[in-house]
Amino acid sequence: LMLGTITAFTCVCVTVLLAFVQLNIYVIYIWGECLDPAVRSRARDSGQECRDPEFVHGFSGWLAEVSSDISLALLFDVLLAEAAKCLAKFLVRLRNYEWLEERRYATVMLSLFIEALSKVGMFAIVGLVFLPPWRFRQQGSGPPSAQACHGFLDYELCRAFRGCDLSLEPRCCQGAMMCISHQLEYDQRKHLFERAVKGPFCVAPFVRILVTVVIPWVVGLLEASVRSEVVAVGRVVQLGRHRHLGPGLWRWPLRCWQVCAPPVCRILSLIFHVDVDNVGGLRYICRGWPFGTPDLEFRGKMNDEGNQDQLEALRGAMDQATRKVFEPFDELMELKMNFLFVCFFAPIMPWGLVPTLIARLLEVRSKATKLFFVRRRCWPGESRLLHATQDGWAHIAFHVAVVWHAGLAIVAYNPDLSRWSTWGVLGLWFASSVAVMCVLHVASRLLQRLRQRVPCHCRRGWIACD
């Protein structure tokens, strides 16, 4: 059941992510007309190359390209991570672990495995199937799709779904990914592959900061202001009357704000800021704040400074109880996925390390804001589980990265691949991956022995004592 569920979930996620790649292909080469020989000739005459829809459509083409990158980043780095975490919790619950530590370890590792498999699967297909020249192609303009694309899986599925008659529509389904790959030069396919990496690698970290820190913080402020809109509206109306602006000038805008703002702010708060279980579920949208007015018996007068501090402390505790909880494991999982993406994407897009580094610096400095002002503070726990998951994930990422880099060198970035035999390529890929793993394992063992031979009093900060 677990293997089948993970396989089905991975296939669905890879299919959805590949749909964004197909969307980019459509935007550039079908809607952007970069496959049209006339457009290519015009771009060549102007000393350019048609690689994006901006060349034909101008600002609207740039806007479509940026919107596609942001949508992919939002789906890739936010929604997919939450779906993988929910699926991992469900599968771990089926195993019924005896110890809580084992259950948490299994949840973190399984969630990381599902998320990484779903995300890396898309780039594995694009980089190892779309980019390499598996078929020999004659130089020049692309042949008709009925001849060039025959036998490709996505093209055949598109033809079967649409019921194309090739005698009437010879270029039916010409926008299929593998069909486009056979009509493009190697440099054009390489550009499209690097463009597919740009969204998850460069844009997704900033989108995640926006979705997990900035938007929840703003929504929390709006929800708190809506909670006290009666007092605020009353003060503004009184101010307007005092200045002889007339009640009619203030009544309708403030009444519209008072009626329309609370439901909208509550819906946004339910999505980004508050815990659904702690605020009463969907009833929170209609009823609003789940707690009533604090009714306390104070010693002395209500306006005393000590009594006001107690009241503010009580309100702060109630506000904390309604927020989503701060999960340290989620933050650590995010760092692990970032480490994996740097290992995978840095050779493909080296300049992408700059925005990634900037995003991580901003994210690290926003953790305190997220902990104290956005999320509910969690109970302290031991760090042993955090170190155990980090060690296991580092070993997994090391082996997968070796296989990926060998595949990039031998398959993806090999323009003469069509002249090699398939079994020869696979054999060389496997042999080189095993050889590099063995060399790195031997180097790791030698460094461990060297560390053990260094006396403890002679070590510096980079070598810890046992």
N, C-alpha and C positions, 0 to 999 in steps of 0.2 A: 504493500500500500504506500509506504513512504517513497520508494523508488519511483513508482508510477506517478505519484502526485508531484514529485519534484520534476520529473521528466515532462509531464504535461504543462506545469507552470512555466518551465524554462522555454518550451516550444512556443507557448502563447506570448511570453515576453519578447523572445527573439523575433517572432513574427511582427509584433507591434512596432518594435524598434526598427526592423527592416522596412516597415511601411514608411517611416520617416526618411530613410535613405531613398526609397522609391519616390517619395515626394520631392526630395532635392533633385533627383534626376529629371522628374517631370518639370519642375520649375526652371531648371537650367536649359535642358535640351529640347523640350517640347514647347512649353509656354514661352521660354526665353529664346527659342528658335536657333539655338547654337549648333544644331545638326544641319540646318539649312545651308547648302553650299553658297548661296548668295550672301548670307549673313557672315559666313566664314571669310568669303572673299572681301567683303567690305571691311571686316575687322583687320584682315591682313594688309589691306591697302592703307589703313590708318595706323599701322605699326602696332596693333594690339592683337589679342586673342580672345575669342568669345568663350569665357569660362563661367560667366554668371549672368543672370537675367538683367542686371543693371545696364549692360551694353545696349539692349534693345528697348527696355521699358523705363530706364532712368530711375527716378526715385522710387517708384512703385516696385520695381524689381529688387532694389536694395531693401525695401521694407519687407517684401515677401521672404527674402533670404534671411534677414535678421529675425523675423517672426518664427521661421522654421527652426533656427538655432535655439531660440529661447524656449520654444515649446518642447523640443527634444531635451534640453537641459532640465526643464521642470519635470518631465516624465522620467528622465533617466536618473536624476539625483535625489528626487523627493518622493514621488509616488511609488516608484519601483522599490525603494528601500523600505518604505512602510509596508508594502505588500509582502515582501520577503520576510520581514520580521513577524507579521501576523501568521504567515504560513509556517514559519519555524516554530512559533509557540504552539500552534495547533498540532504539528507532528510530534513535538517533544511531549506534549500532554498525553498523546497516545501511548508513548513508551512507559509512562508511569514510573519515573525514577524514584528511588528510595530516598536519596539525599538531595537537598536543595542545591548544594554546590555543583553536583553532577548535572542537575537539570539546567542550571544557569549556563554552565560551560557548553552543554549540548545546544542550548538555544542560541548562544552567540555564534558558535562555530557553524551551525547549520544555517543560520541567517546569512552569515558571511558567504558561505558556499553557494547558497541559492542566488544571492544578489550578484556575486562575481560571475557565476555561470551564466546568468541571464544577460549581464552587461557585456561580458567578454565574448559571448557567443555571437553577438551581432558583428563585432569587429573581426572575429575570426572568419565569418562568412564573407564579409566585404574584402578583407585583406588577403585571404587565401583562396577565394573563389572568383570574386569580381575583378580584382586587380591583376593577377597573373595572366599572361598570355597562354592559356592552356591549348588553344587552337591556333594553328598557323593562319595568319591573315595577310593578304596581299596589300601592299601600300596603295593609297588612293582613297576615293570615296567609298563609303560603306555600301555593300550590296543590298538588294531588297531584303526585307526582314524575313520573307517566306523562305529564302535560301540561307541567309546568314544565321538565322535564329532557330532553325529546325533542330529539335533534339534537346533544347534547353528546357529545364523543368518549369521555370516561371512563365516562359513563353507558351509552352503547351497548356499549362493550366489556364492562362489568360484566354487562349483560343477556345478551349473547351467551355469556359465560363461564358464567354461572349457569343459563342457559336459563329465564329468568323467564317466567311466564304472567301477563300484566297483569290478566287477568280474575279470577285467584285471588289474586294478590299485587300490588295496585295501587301499593304503596309499595316495591316491590323496588328495591334499589340506591339508596335515598334518601340513603345516606351518601357517595356519590361527590362529589368535590371541587367540580366545576362545578354539580352538582345542589344541593349545600348553598349555594353562592354565590348562586344565584337565589332561595333561600328566606330569605336573611339580609338585613338592612338594611345600608346602606353602612357605618355606624359599626361594626357587628359584624364585617364583613369586614376593615375597617381594623384592628380590634383583633387579629384572627387573623393578619393579615400582620405586624404589629409583634411579636406573640408568636413567630412563626416566626423572626424576626430575633434574638430575645433569646438563644437558645441559642448560635449561632455567634459572635455579637458580644460577649456578656457572659460566657458560661460557658466557651466553648472556650479562651480564653487561660489560664485557671486549670487546666483539665483538661490542657492541654499541658504546663504546668510540672509538674504532678503525675506525668504519664506519662513525661516525658523527663528529669526531674531527681530528684524525691523518691523515686519507686518504684524506679528503678535503683540509687540510692544505698543504700536500705534493703535491697534484694535482694543487693547486693554485700556488705553487712555480714553478712547471714544466711549467704551462701555461704561467706564467710571463716570464720565461726564453725563451720559444719558441717565445714569442712576439718580443724579441730582438735578435733572432738568427742570423740575418744578420750582426749586429754589432759584435756579439761574434765570428762568423765564420770568418769574415774579420780580426779580431785581431789575431786569432789563426793562420790563413794562413800567415799573415805577420810575426808573431813570428817564424813560421816554416821556412820561407824563410830566415829570418835573421840568423837563426842558421844553414843554409845550409843543412836542412833536405830534401829539394827538394819538390816542390809542389805536385808531384805525391803521396808522402807518406801521405799527409794530405787531398788531394782532395776528394778521394772516401769515406772514413769514414765520413768526415764532410758533404759531399753531401748527403750520405744516411741518416744521422741524420737530415739534413735540409728538406729532402723530406718526410721521414717516421714519424718523431716525431710530427709535428704539428697536423695531423689528429687524431692520437692516444691520444695526450694530450687534444685535444678539446673534443673528445668523453667522456673521463674520467671527464673533467671539467664540461661538460653538465650534467653528472650524479650526481656528488658529490658537485660541487662548485658553479656554476653560476645559475642564474635564467633564465629559458628557455624563458620567455616572454620578458625579458629585453635585451637579446642578439640576438633576431631575430629568435628563434626557431632552427630548424635543419639547416638553412642556416649558422649558426655559424660554423658548422663543415667544410664547404667549404671556407667560407669567412674569418673566424677568428674574430679578435677583431672588435666589431661593431663601434668603434669610430675612427675617423681619427686623424691625427697629430694636436695637438693644435696650432692654428695660432693666437697669441696674439700680441698686440702692446705694447711693453715695453717702459718705460721711461728710457732713457739711454742705456747702452749696455746690450746685451743678457746675458752676463756672470756675471752680478751684482748679489750679494747675495739675495737681495730682490726679483728680478725678478725670480730667480731660486726657491725661496720659493713659490712664486705664482704658478709657473708651476707645482711644486710637489704637491701643494694643489689641483690643478685642476685634475691632474692625479689620486690622491687619491680619489677624489669625483667620478670620472668616474669608478674607480675600485670598489668603494662601491656600485655604482648603478647596477653593474652586478652580485653581489653576491646574494645567497639565503638569505632571510630575517631571522633574529633571532626572534623566536617565544617564548615568555615567557610562554605561555600556554602549549606548547609542553614540555618544561622543567618541568613544574609543573605536567603535566600528567604522565611523566616518573617517578617522585617521588611517585605519587599516586599508580601507578602500582607496583613499588618496595615495597611499604608498604603492598599492598595486597599479593604479593608473599611471603614476609617474614611471614605474618600471616598464609599463607597456607602451606608453605614448611618447615618452621623452625622445626616443630615436626617430619617431615619425615626425614630430613637431617640436624641435628643440626650443624654439622661441616661446612655446606654450608654457615653459617652466616659469617664465616671468609673471604672467597673470596668475598662475596657480600659486606661486609663492606669495604674491600680494594678497590673494584671497585667503590663504591660510594664516597670514599674519593678522589680517583683519578679523578672521574668525576666532583665533586664539584670544584676541583682546576683547572680543564680544562675549566670551564665555561668562564673565562675571555679570554682565548685564542680563544675560539669559538666565543665570542662576538666581539672581536677587530680584529682578523686576519682571521677568517673563514667565518663568516656571516655578512650580512648587518645590521647595527644598526637600531633598530626599534624606533618608537616614544614612549615617555613615556606615560603611562596610569595609571589609578587609580587602587588601590589594592583591592577595595571592591569585585570585581568579583572573584579575586583569593581566598579570604577568604570564599566567599559564596560556591564556588565549593569544597573547602577543607572540609568545614563542612558537606555538603551533601554527599560527597564521604566517609567520615569517618563513618557516620551513616550506609551507605550501606555496607561498608566493615565489620563493626562490626556484623551486622546480618548474613551476608553470612559466615563469619568466624566461628560463633557459630554453624551453621548448618553443616559446613564442618568438624569441629573438633568432633562433635557428631557422624557424619558418619564414621570418621576414627576409633573412639573408639569402636563403636557398630558393624560396618559392615566390614571395611577394615582390621583391626587388630584383628579380632575375628576368630581364627582358628577353633572354634566349631560352626561356623555359619550354617553348613549343618544340625545340629541337632535341630536348631530353626525353628519355623514356619515363613513364609515370612511376614504375616500380623503382627505377634508379633514383628518382627524386625523393621518393618516400624513404628508401633505404639510406640515402645520404643524410636526410633530415633526422632520422632516428639515430643513426650512428654518431652524428655530430652532437646531438643533444646528450646522448649517454656519455660521450667523451668529455664534454664540458662539465657535466655534473660530477663525473669521477674526479676530474682535476680540481674542481672547487671543494669537493668533500675532502680530498687529500690535503689541500691547503688549509682547510678549517681544522683538521686534526693536528697538523703541524703547529698551527698557531696556538691551539689549546695546550699542546705539550710544552711549547715555549713559555706560555704563561705559567704553567705549573712549576717550571724550573727556575723562574725568577723569584728570588727571596721576597717575602712580604715587605720587609723594611726597605727594600730597594725599589718598590713599585711606586708609580706616580698615579695621578687621578684617573688616567685612561685604563689602568689595570686594577681592578678591585681585588681586595683580599678576601679569601674564603672565611 
